[in-house]
Amino acid sequence: MNTNIGTFDRNARVVIGLALIAATVFGVIGLWGYVGIIAVVTGLTRVCPAYRFFGYSTCSVANS
């Protein structure tokens, strides 16, 4: 599977996703914060289905 998430986007997704999950665990925000799991998974796999659907990519190197 071709990646479509670049380095900055990947790091941002992982950090923001972990922050959302932590805020939910510590009771700062509601259960909706577990949506951060999606951000972490897409950041770690470097594949975003929404980017693929819209034909968008933040990778600087073309994948074959």
N, CA, C and O atoms as a printed pandas DataFrame, in Angstrom:
     atom_number atom_name residue_name chain_id  residue_number  x_coord  y_coord  z_coord
0              1         N          MET        A               1    0.843   -1.173    0.000
1              2        CA          MET        A               1    0.000    0.000    0.000
2              3         C          MET        A               1    0.891    1.241    0.000
3              4         O          MET        A               1    1.836    1.327    0.784
4              5         N          ASN        A               2    0.600    2.181   -0.859
5              6        CA          ASN        A               2    1.388    3.407   -0.962
6              7         C          ASN        A               2    1.069    4.358    0.187
7              8         O          ASN        A               2   -0.087    4.519    0.578
8              9         N          THR        A               3    2.102    4.976    0.711
9             10        CA          THR        A               3    1.902    5.944    1.779
10            11         C          THR        A               3    1.488    7.278    1.176
11            12         O          THR        A               3    1.869    7.604    0.052
12            13         N          ASN        A               4    0.713    8.044    1.922
13            14        CA          ASN        A               4    0.296    9.359    1.452
14            15         C          ASN        A               4    0.376   10.411    2.561
15            16         O          ASN        A               4   -0.241   11.471    2.462
16            17         N          ILE        A               5    1.134   10.116    3.607
17            18        CA          ILE        A               5    1.312   11.052    4.715
18            19         C          ILE        A               5    2.802   11.345    4.861
19            20         O          ILE        A               5    3.610   10.429    5.017
20            21         N          GLY        A               6    3.156   12.620    4.810
21            22        CA          GLY        A               6    4.544   13.039    4.940
22            23         C          GLY        A               6    5.007   13.075    6.392
23            24         O          GLY        A               6    4.243   12.779    7.310
24            25         N          THR        A               7    6.262   13.441    6.582
25            26        CA          THR        A               7    6.884   13.409    7.904
26            27         C          THR        A               7    6.224   14.373    8.890
27            28         O          THR        A               7    5.883   13.972   10.003
28            29         N          PHE        A               8    6.041   15.624    8.504
29            30        CA          PHE        A               8    5.430   16.596    9.416
30            31         C          PHE        A               8    4.007   16.176    9.765
31            32         O          PHE        A               8    3.616   16.201   10.932
32            33         N          ASP        A               9    3.239   15.793    8.759
33            34        CA          ASP        A               9    1.857   15.360    8.965
34            35         C          ASP        A               9    1.817   14.139    9.886
35            36         O          ASP        A               9    0.957   14.045   10.762
36            37         N          ARG        A              10    2.746   13.213    9.686
37            38        CA          ARG        A              10    2.814   12.004   10.513
38            39         C          ARG        A              10    3.072   12.362   11.974
39            40         O          ARG        A              10    2.367   11.896   12.870
40            41         N          ASN        A              11    4.082   13.190   12.206
41            42        CA          ASN        A              11    4.415   13.581   13.581
42            43         C          ASN        A              11    3.266   14.330   14.243
43            44         O          ASN        A              11    2.964   14.093   15.412
44            45         N          ALA        A              12    2.629   15.227   13.509
45            46        CA          ALA        A              12    1.510   15.990   14.055
46            47         C          ALA        A              12    0.355   15.074   14.436
47            48         O          ALA        A              12   -0.247   15.241   15.496
48            49         N          ARG        A              13    0.045   14.112   13.583
49            50        CA          ARG        A              13   -1.050   13.181   13.872
50            51         C          ARG        A              13   -0.782   12.363   15.134
51            52         O          ARG        A              13   -1.674   12.186   15.964
52            53         N          VAL        A              14    0.439   11.868   15.277
53            54        CA          VAL        A              14    0.770   11.047   16.438
54            55         C          VAL        A              14    0.714   11.883   17.717
55            56         O          VAL        A              14    0.142   11.441   18.714
56            57         N          VAL        A              15    1.292   13.070   17.704
57            58        CA          VAL        A              15    1.312   13.920   18.898
58            59         C          VAL        A              15   -0.103   14.363   19.276
59            60         O          VAL        A              15   -0.489   14.266   20.440
60            61         N          ILE        A              16   -0.865   14.841   18.315
61            62        CA          ILE        A              16   -2.225   15.305   18.600
62            63         C          ILE        A              16   -3.109   14.134   19.029
63            64         O          ILE        A              16   -3.918   14.270   19.947
64            65         N          GLY        A              17   -2.960   12.992   18.371
65            66        CA          GLY        A              17   -3.744   11.813   18.743
66            67         C          GLY        A              17   -3.458   11.364   20.162
67            68         O          GLY        A              17   -4.381   11.071   20.922
68            69         N          LEU        A              18   -2.174   11.306   20.527
69            70        CA          LEU        A              18   -1.816   10.919   21.898
70            71         C          LEU        A              18   -2.313   11.936   22.915
71            72         O          LEU        A              18   -2.731   11.565   24.012
72            73         N          ALA        A              19   -2.272   13.217   22.559
73            74        CA          ALA        A              19   -2.772   14.255   23.463
74            75         C          ALA        A              19   -4.284   14.102   23.679
75            76         O          ALA        A              19   -4.765   14.253   24.802
76            77         N          LEU        A              20   -5.019   13.810   22.628
77            78        CA          LEU        A              20   -6.468   13.599   22.766
78            79         C          LEU        A              20   -6.770   12.383   23.638
79            80         O          LEU        A              20   -7.650   12.431   24.498
80            81         N          ILE        A              21   -6.045   11.308   23.414
81            82        CA          ILE        A              21   -6.259   10.099   24.206
82            83         C          ILE        A              21   -5.929   10.353   25.679
83            84         O          ILE        A              21   -6.679    9.938   26.562
84            85         N          ALA        A              22   -4.817   11.030   25.944
85            86        CA          ALA        A              22   -4.431   11.344   27.319
86            87         C          ALA        A              22   -5.463   12.246   27.990
87            88         O          ALA        A              22   -5.803   12.039   29.155
88            89         N          ALA        A              23   -5.959   13.236   27.268
89            90        CA          ALA        A              23   -6.961   14.138   27.839
90            91         C          ALA        A              23   -8.236   13.379   28.179
91            92         O          ALA        A              23   -8.899   13.692   29.168
92            93         N          THR        A              24   -8.582   12.397   27.379
93            94        CA          THR        A              24   -9.766   11.586   27.664
94            95         C          THR        A              24   -9.535   10.697   28.879
95            96         O          THR        A              24  -10.402   10.590   29.747
96            97         N          VAL        A              25   -8.379   10.065   28.944
97            98        CA          VAL        A              25   -8.067    9.174   30.064
98            99         C          VAL        A              25   -8.078    9.934   31.381
99           100         O          VAL        A              25   -8.541    9.411   32.395
100          101         N          PHE        A              26   -7.572   11.168   31.376
101          102        CA          PHE        A              26   -7.508   11.962   32.600
102          103         C          PHE        A              26   -8.774   12.762   32.869
103          104         O          PHE        A              26   -8.820   13.544   33.819
104          105         N          GLY        A              27   -9.801   12.579   32.049
105          106        CA          GLY        A              27  -11.098   13.191   32.289
106          107         C          GLY        A              27  -11.198   14.654   31.921
107          108         O          GLY        A              27  -12.130   15.331   32.355
108          109         N          VAL        A              28  -10.272   15.159   31.140
109          110        CA          VAL        A              28  -10.315   16.570   30.743
110          111         C          VAL        A              28  -11.378   16.789   29.672
111          112         O          VAL        A              28  -12.060   17.814   29.672
112          113         N          ILE        A              29  -11.518   15.831   28.765
113          114        CA          ILE        A              29  -12.539   15.907   27.723
114          115         C          ILE        A              29  -13.346   14.621   27.751
115          116         O          ILE        A              29  -12.992   13.671   28.449
116          117         N          GLY        A              30  -14.426   14.593   26.993
117          118        CA          GLY        A              30  -15.307   13.427   26.977
118          119         C          GLY        A              30  -14.743   12.276   26.160
119          120         O          GLY        A              30  -13.591   12.294   25.727
120          121         N          LEU        A              31  -15.578   11.294   25.966
121          122        CA          LEU        A              31  -15.177   10.087   25.253
122          123         C          LEU        A              31  -14.831   10.333   23.793
123          124         O          LEU        A              31  -14.172    9.501   23.170
124          125         N          TRP        A              32  -15.260   11.453   23.238
125          126        CA          TRP        A              32  -14.944   11.753   21.833
126          127         C          TRP        A              32  -13.432   11.860   21.617
127          128         O          TRP        A              32  -12.969   11.769   20.481
128          129         N          GLY        A              33  -12.671   12.048   22.673
129          130        CA          GLY        A              33  -11.222   12.161   22.564
130          131         C          GLY        A              33  -10.553   10.891   22.084
131          132         O          GLY        A              33   -9.411   10.917   21.625
132          133         N          TYR        A              34  -11.265    9.773   22.190
133          134        CA          TYR        A              34  -10.702    8.525   21.685
134          135         C          TYR        A              34  -10.612    8.509   20.163
135          136         O          TYR        A              34  -10.064    7.566   19.591
136          137         N          VAL        A              35  -11.134    9.526   19.501
137          138        CA          VAL        A              35  -10.947    9.667   18.056
138          139         C          VAL        A              35   -9.447    9.842   17.756
139          140         O          VAL        A              35   -9.012    9.671   16.617
140          141         N          GLY        A              36   -8.679   10.179   18.772
141          142        CA          GLY        A              36   -7.232   10.282   18.634
142          143         C          GLY        A              36   -6.590    8.968   18.226
143          144         O          GLY        A              36   -5.485    8.958   17.683
144          145         N          ILE        A              37   -7.270    7.860   18.482
145          146        CA          ILE        A              37   -6.756    6.551   18.061
146          147         C          ILE        A              37   -6.625    6.515   16.542
147          148         O          ILE        A              37   -5.661    5.963   16.011
148          149         N          ILE        A              38   -7.583    7.097   15.855
149          150        CA          ILE        A              38   -7.541    7.136   14.391
150          151         C          ILE        A              38   -6.331    7.940   13.927
151          152         O          ILE        A              38   -5.627    7.536   13.003
152          153         N          ALA        A              39   -6.096    9.076   14.571
153          154        CA          ALA        A              39   -4.950    9.909   14.201
154          155         C          ALA        A              39   -3.635    9.168   14.433
155          156         O          ALA        A              39   -2.729    9.242   13.603
156          157         N          VAL        A              40   -3.526    8.464   15.539
157          158        CA          VAL        A              40   -2.296    7.719   15.841
158          159         C          VAL        A              40   -2.093    6.593   14.828
159          160         O          VAL        A              40   -0.986    6.411   14.321
160          161         N          VAL        A              41   -3.135    5.850   14.534
161          162        CA          VAL        A              41   -3.015    4.728   13.593
162          163         C          VAL        A              41   -2.649    5.225   12.199
163          164         O          VAL        A              41   -1.772    4.650   11.553
164          165         N          THR        A              42   -3.300    6.278   11.726
165          166        CA          THR        A              42   -2.963    6.788   10.398
166          167         C          THR        A              42   -1.559    7.380   10.376
167          168         O          THR        A              42   -0.871    7.307    9.358
168          169         N          GLY        A              43   -1.137    7.958   11.479
169          170        CA          GLY        A              43    0.218    8.489   11.546
170          171         C          GLY        A              43    1.269    7.394   11.537
171          172         O          GLY        A              43    2.299    7.528   10.876
172          173         N          LEU        A              44    1.023    6.321   12.258
173          174        CA          LEU        A              44    1.997    5.225   12.317
174          175         C          LEU        A              44    2.056    4.427   11.020
175          176         O          LEU        A              44    3.126    3.961   10.626
176          177         N          THR        A              45    0.920    4.267   10.358
177          178        CA          THR        A              45    0.903    3.506    9.108
178          179         C          THR        A              45    1.218    4.371    7.895
179          180         O          THR        A              45    1.513    3.851    6.819
180          181         N          ARG        A              46    1.158    5.699    8.066
181          182        CA          ARG        A              46    1.400    6.676    7.000
182          183         C          ARG        A              46    0.417    6.545    5.847
183          184         O          ARG        A              46    0.742    6.888    4.710
184          185         N          VAL        A              47   -0.777    6.053    6.133
185          186        CA          VAL        A              47   -1.821    5.926    5.125
186          187         C          VAL        A              47   -3.104    6.538    5.674
187          188         O          VAL        A              47   -3.590    6.141    6.733
188          189         N          CYS        A              48   -3.646    7.507    4.944
189          190        CA          CYS        A              48   -4.899    8.144    5.341
190          191         C          CYS        A              48   -5.957    7.851    4.269
191          192         O          CYS        A              48   -5.819    8.296    3.130
192          193         N          PRO        A              49   -7.006    7.110    4.623
193          194        CA          PRO        A              49   -8.043    6.796    3.640
194          195         C          PRO        A              49   -8.718    8.050    3.063
195          196         O          PRO        A              49   -9.074    8.069    1.885
196          197         N          ALA        A              50   -8.894    9.077    3.865
197          198        CA          ALA        A              50   -9.513   10.309    3.365
198          199         C          ALA        A              50   -8.617   10.980    2.331
199          200         O          ALA        A              50   -9.111   11.459    1.310
200          201         N          TYR        A              51   -7.324   11.023    2.574
201          202        CA          TYR        A              51   -6.392   11.569    1.589
202          203         C          TYR        A              51   -6.473   10.768    0.295
203          204         O          TYR        A              51   -6.489   11.342   -0.793
204          205         N          ARG        A              52   -6.524    9.456    0.410
205          206        CA          ARG        A              52   -6.588    8.593   -0.771
206          207         C          ARG        A              52   -7.871    8.866   -1.557
207          208         O          ARG        A              52   -7.839    8.942   -2.786
208          209         N          PHE        A              53   -8.988    9.010   -0.864
209          210        CA          PHE        A              53  -10.276    9.262   -1.509
210          211         C          PHE        A              53  -10.248   10.562   -2.311
211          212         O          PHE        A              53  -10.759   10.618   -3.430
212          213         N          PHE        A              54   -9.645   11.613   -1.730
213          214        CA          PHE        A              54   -9.601   12.904   -2.405
214          215         C          PHE        A              54   -8.379   13.074   -3.307
215          216         O          PHE        A              54   -8.221   14.119   -3.939
216          217         N          GLY        A              55   -7.518   12.064   -3.373
217          218        CA          GLY        A              55   -6.343   12.128   -4.225
218          219         C          GLY        A              55   -5.284   13.089   -3.723
219          220         O          GLY        A              55   -4.547   13.675   -4.516
220          221         N          TYR        A              56   -5.206   13.253   -2.424
221          222        CA          TYR        A              56   -4.282   14.193   -1.794
222          223         C          TYR        A              56   -3.140   13.431   -1.135
223          224         O          TYR        A              56   -3.322   12.303   -0.677
224          225         N          SER        A              57   -1.962   14.049   -1.088
225          226        CA          SER        A              57   -0.814   13.423   -0.439
226          227         C          SER        A              57    0.091   14.511    0.118
227          228         O          SER        A              57    0.266   15.559   -0.504
228          229         N          THR        A              58    0.668   14.261    1.294
229          230        CA          THR        A              58    1.639   15.190    1.866
230          231         C          THR        A              58    3.043   14.614    1.793
231          232         O          THR        A              58    3.984   15.196    2.330
232          233         N          CYS        A              59    3.188   13.466    1.126
233          234        CA          CYS        A              59    4.521   12.877    0.926
234          235         C          CYS        A              59    5.286   13.701   -0.098
235          236         O          CYS        A              59    4.733   14.126   -1.113
236          237         N          SER        A              60    6.560   13.921    0.180
237          238        CA          SER        A              60    7.374   14.679   -0.766
238          239         C          SER        A              60    7.936   13.787   -1.858
239          240         O          SER        A              60    8.352   14.286   -2.903
240          241         N          VAL        A              61    7.958   12.473   -1.641
241          242        CA          VAL        A              61    8.496   11.524   -2.612
242          243         C          VAL        A              61    7.339   10.725   -3.200
243          244         O          VAL        A              61    6.501   10.205   -2.462
244          245         N          ALA        A              62    7.292   10.627   -4.493
245          246        CA          ALA        A              62    6.222    9.861   -5.145
246          247         C          ALA        A              62    6.443    8.372   -4.902
247          248         O          ALA        A              62    7.568    7.877   -4.974
248          249         N          ASN        A              63    5.363    7.676   -4.616
249          250        CA          ASN        A              63    5.410    6.221   -4.409
250          251         C          ASN        A              63    5.004    5.517   -5.689
251          252         O          ASN        A              63    4.200    6.034   -6.465
252          253         N          SER        A              64    5.555    4.352   -5.905
253          254        CA          SER        A              64    5.158    3.601   -7.102
254          255         C          SER        A              64    4.324    2.406   -6.747
255          256         O          SER        A              64    3.904    1.661   -7.632
